[in-house]
Every structure is written in structure tokens, then in C-alpha cells.
């Protein structure tokens, strides 16, 4: 991971010295899709609006823990397909870039955030024959982003461009090479069809979707993309995997549970088996979660696999005090799980987001959950 970070910084320095400056952001949403067509030569749009009303899962927690972001939410998704034959468009630094070096991005995100890591773009682009579709993300290195935010784009290409034969997919540089190749192979995509360098093509396809912000500007993923991934990668339970699992944080620099040894020992005394997702295939992770009755884990990419958990299984998510992001609660909602959460205390560490969990407090929550 350290080597990858150093390489990233060196690459960005190279772009700053020899690349091209991004000139701004062009926001895209369903309501301005016609304006986008008028603005650019060789761009045709198609739109899709999906809605399923309010969800109904209520999170459970101790009286002293509360949050405004984990609550029933509106289920919806608005998507715009850009079908581009203008050769001056390109995929660079994990985004779509127009002929004027402006980044095409979903409406509602500040330009400063969009351009944070791409104020300078690579100047050279590989020229590709045929059709290339965008299959990337602003943080494609993250397993959660890949499984629950990026791969669902394939569903939208099937719905919005069913007649188009896609020759390759632009993914961009990533540490998740094995995961990406494993998952894309299920869809019949070969490694040589995965484009990682900046590129231009005879035809580019890019779906830009939008989950409207709700409580405290949080965005909640849609059930259609969730079910698309669940059905594609679901696995039968493996009886050799434990029924009670404690998903530990992997090799990460932040949001670590500083008293993890104490929490692990406490949970082991209750029959929980500590597990890490590092090094496991997606199929192995899916099998593990499909067979679990109770899952406990710190908020993070390891809980991405709630997408594969069986209906009615219990999950307890452990949060740092300053983070109550609803990504895993959303997954629990769509998978119809019995969801609980617990807020920890600041861990007194120099690392961002490190925290501790009181075993007494965790014991009380387990009692509430009937575990």
C-alpha cells in the first residue's frame, strides 16, 4: 500500500509538471440532459428515472446512541447515458473529460471536491478502436466502491444501451486488480478488455447516475444495483464457515479499533470467529456472509459483503464517534437484515478516526439483539 501511495504522488507530480490543467466541472443530471446534447457535438443522451418509495428498516441501538443519518430513506436513482462519438472526449484520472478539459460529473457535487485529486490531467491518451464504456469511480481502489457503486453501472448499460456491443471498459489505475478481473470475468469481460490508462475511442459510453441527497446531505444507494450484484455473485452457504463472525479491519491506516484485542477476546468468548477479508476472493467472501447468522464489524469495506447476507441475519456495525455514514445500513436495508449499530469513543490515536469500543456497552447491545 505504501508503494502504491508513493507511485500515486509521483504520478500526480508528473501531471502537474507535464500534464494539462482541468478547467472546471460540467454537472449532468436528468433535467439538463437535453442541454448537454445541445452543448456538445457528437453527444446523444438517454435517461432513466427509477423510484421505489420509502424503505422501512429501522436501525436498533442503545438509548445513549443516536444518529439522524441511519433511518428509512427514499429509494431512487436517476441516470443519464452519454453516447459520445466526438473523438475529443476522453477518460482520464477516473473521470470523463470534455474537449475543453472540463470534467463531466453528476450534479450536486462541489467542483472543488471533484477536482481535488485531478486538477492536472495526463496529456497523453491511448487511441482505441471501437466502443469503450466507463466503469470507474473517484475511489476505485476501495472494495465497497467497486462492488456497490461501480459494478452496478453494468446494469445501467444493459438498460440504457442494450443494443450496443461494448469492446472495452475504462477502469483506471487501481490496487484492486485481482478483484476487478475476478468480478468482470463473471460478465464475460477479459483482462485485455480492461483499460487502465487514459484513453480516447471511436465511441465512448458513460453513465452518470445520481442518488439524491437526503438527511444531512447523505446519499443512499438504490435497491436495483444492489440486487443486480447480489444475484450475480451470490453463493450457497459453506458449512465450513462460522455462523458468528467478527469482521476485523484489514491493513488500513485509519479508522482502526485501538482496543481490538480486547474486543476480539470478548467476542470469541461468545462464539464469534474473527475474520479478515484481505486475500479472499469475492466468491469466498460471499459464501462466508451467506452462511452467517450474526455479523459484527467496524464500519468499513469489509462489511460491503452484507450484500450477500441472508434475509433476517443480524448485523452490528461499530462506528467511530464522528462517523455514521449510511452505506452499510443501506446494504442491510436492501438485503433485509436485522440491523444494529453502536457508537464508540475516540481512541486517543494520531491516526484519523481511530476509536475504542467498550465491551460492557457491546455486551448490552448484544443482549438487546438477543445474541
N, C-alpha and C positions, 0 to 999 in steps of 0.2 A: 504493500500500500504506500509506503514512504517513497519507493522508487517511482510509482505512478504519479504521486503528487509533485515530485521534483520534475518529472517529464512534462506534466501539465504546465507548471510555472515557466519552464524553459520555452515551451511552445507558445505560450501567451506573450512572453517577451519577444520571441521571434516575430509574432504577428504585429506587435506594437512597433517594431523597428522596420519590418519589411512588408507588412500586410496593408489592408485597406480599412479605413475607419468606417464603422457603421454610422449611417446618417440619421437614424431615427427608427420609429416603430409605426407600422400601419396596422391599426386594430381591425379585426374582422369579426363579424357576428352575422347571424341570420338576417337581421334587419337591414344591413348595409351590403348584402351580397351583390345586389344589382349595381350599386355604386362601384364596387370592386371591378366588376366586368367593364364598366364604362371607363374606369381609370387606366386599365392596362390592355394593351393589345395582346391577343392570343391567350386570354384567360376566360374560361367558362365556369360558372358555379352551379352547384346543386345543393339543396338544403334539406335537412331532416329535423323535425321537432318531435321529441318523444316526452310523454309525461305519464306518470302513474299515481299521482296524488301523494298524500302524506304516508310516511312509514308509520309503524305502530310500536316498535320495540322501545321500551322504557328501560334505561340503564338502572342497575341497582347498586347501592353503595351505603356506607356507614353514614350516620346522621351528620358527622362533622365534615364529611367530604361532599362538595357540591360543585357543579360547573354549569355554565349556560350553553356550552357547545355540544354536549352529549345529550341529545334529546331527539324526538321524532322530527323528521325533516321532509321537505318536498323532494320527491324523486322525479328528476327530469334531466334531459340532455338536449342541447341544441347544436347541430353540426352543420358545417359548411365544407363541401368538397371544392377545392380549386383544381381544375383540369387545365394544365398550362402547356401550351405549345410555343410560347415565347422563349427562345434559347438563351435570353439574357438573365433568366431566373436561375437560381442555384440553391443547393442545400449546403450550408456551411455552419460550423460550430453548433450543430444540432438544431438549426432553425432554417426556415425558408427565407431567402433574401431576394428582394426585387431588383430590377435593373439599376435603380438608383442607390443601391446598398442600404435599403431600409428593410428592417426585419418585419415579416408578416406574422402577426401573433394574435391570439384570442383577445377580444375586447375585455377591458376591465382590469388589466394588469399595468401598473405604472411602468413607463418607459425606462426609468432608472433601474427597476428590477430586471426587466427583460434584457437590458444591455449590460448588466453588472459584469458578466464574465465574457462579453463579446463586443466590447467597444471597438475592438480591432479584429478584422476577419482575415482569414488566409486569402492571398491574392490568386493563387493557382487552383484551378478546378479541373478534375478529371472529366473528359468528354465521353459520354456513354451513349451508345445507340439504344433505341427502344424506349420503354417506359419505366421510370423509376418512381416508386412511391415512398413517401416519408413515413418512417417508422422509428421515431426518435423521441427525445424528451429533454427538457432542460437539465435533468439529472438522471441520465440513462444508466449511470453506474449503480444505482440503487435497485435492489431486488423488488421492493414494493413498487417503485415507479415503473419498472419494466413489466411486471406481471399485471398490475391493476390499473395502470394509466396508459401504457404504451401498446402492449399487445391487443387490447380492445380496439385499437384503430383498425385492425384487420376485419373486425365485424362491420365497421362503417364503410370500408372499401367494398365489402361484399354487398352492402345495401345500396350504396350510392353510385358504385361503378361496377355493377355485376357483369357487364359486357366487356370490360377492359382486361386484356391479358397483361399482367404486370411482370416485367422481366427481372427487376431487381428492387431491393429495398434499401433506402438510405437509413442507416442506424447511427453512424458516427463512432468516434472512439469510445471505448468502454473497457472497464475491468471485467464485465460480465460476459466475456466471450463464450465460455462453455455453456452458461445458462441460455444465452441468446441462440446459440447454434442448436442446443437440445430442443428448445421450445419451437423454434422456427421449422425444424425438421418435421415436426408433427403436422405442420401446414404444407409440407412439401417444398419448403424453401431450402436450397442447398447452400453450403458455406460460400461458394463463389458468387451467389446472388446477393450476399450481404455487403453493402457498400459502407466503408468506414471513413474514406477520405472525402474532402469537399468535391462536389460533382455538379455537372450540368448534363442535361439529356434532351433528346428529341421531344420527350413528353414527360412532364412531372405531374404527379398527383400528390396532393396534400390535404388531409382532412384536419380541420381546426374545429375542435368541439369545445363546448362551454357548459360548465355546471355553475349555475347562478349562485353568487354568494348569499349566505343566509345568516345565521346567528354569528355575531362578531366577525362578519365577512368570511366565515368558513365555507368551504365548498365540499359537497357530499357527492361521492361518485354515484353513477346510475346503476340500476339493477341489471340492465341488459348486457353491458360489458362484463359485469361480474359473472352472470350466468354463462356467458359465452366462454369465458376462461374456465369456469368450474366444469362445464360439460366437456370441454376439450381435453382437460388434463386430469379429470377425476380418476381416482384409483380405488380398487376394493381395499378394505382394511386388511392389514397384515397382522395376524395374531401374534407375531413375534415382537411387535412394537408395544410399548407400555400403554396402559389405559389412562394413567395420570402423568402428564408431562409438565416439566418446568422449563420453559424456553429461555435459556440464558442468552445474554448479549454476546455477540461474536467479537471479532477482533476490530473494535471500533475505538475512536479517540475521544468520544464524548457520550453523554447520557448513559453513564455507567452506574451500576448499582454498587456503591462502595462497600457495603456490608454483605455482598453476595455470598461469601462462605457461610455466614450465619443463617441467611435466608435459605440457602440450599440445604443445610443440615436440618433446619426446621421442617422443610417440605419433604425431605427424604424420610423423616420420622413418620410422615403421614402417607407414605407410599408413593410419593412423586419421584419420577426419574428425571434428573437434569439432562437436557439435550441441547445441542447447538446445531444450527442449520449449515454452518460452514462445511463445505466439501460434499454435501449431499446433493444428489440430483433432484430436479423438480419432482420426478416420479416418486422418489423416496420420501421427500417432504410431504407430498400429497397423501401417500399411504399412511404416514405417521399421524397426520392430523385427521384423516378419515376414520381412524380407529380409536381416537382418544375420547374419553368421557369427560375429562376435565383438563383444561389447558390454562397455565399461568405464565405470564411473561411480561417483561418490561416493554413499554411502547417502543416499537422499532420494527425493522424489516423482517425479523423472524416470525412475527405474527401475521405477515402477509398471507400465510397459508391457512388462515381462518376461512379463506375462500373455499377450502376443501373439507372443512369440518362437517360432521353430520348434523342434521337438524336436531335441535334440543340439547346439544352438548353444552357444557358450561365453560365459560372463558372468563378469566380475571386478568384485567390489564393493569399493570403497575405504572403510574405516571410520576415523573418529576413534578415538584410543586408548581413550576411555571409553565408546564406543557399539558394541555388537554386537547390535542389535535384529534379530530374525529375519524381519521382514516380507518382504524381497526374497528371502531364502533360501527362504521358504515358497512364494513365487511361482515361483522357479526349480524347486523340487521338483515342484509341480503341473504346470508346463509341460515337465518332463523335460529340463532343461538341464544342461550341464556347468558346474558352479558352482565358482568360486574366490573367495577373499577375501584382503585384505591390510590389516594394521593400520598406521595412520600414527603420527605423533608430534605432540605438542601444538604448536600454531602460534605460541605466544607473542603471541596477539592478545587484545584486550579483549573480543572478541565470543565468545559461548558456542559451544563446540565447534569453533572454527577449528583447523585442523591442517595438517601438511605431509606429503608423500609423497616418500620417497627414490626417485629414478629408478633408482638401482642396485638397490634392493630390488624395484621394479616390474619391472625387466628380468629379474631372477631368477625372479619369478613367471610372467612371460610365457614364459620358457624352459620352466618346469615344465608350463605349459599347452600347449606346442607351438605357440606363436604367433610 
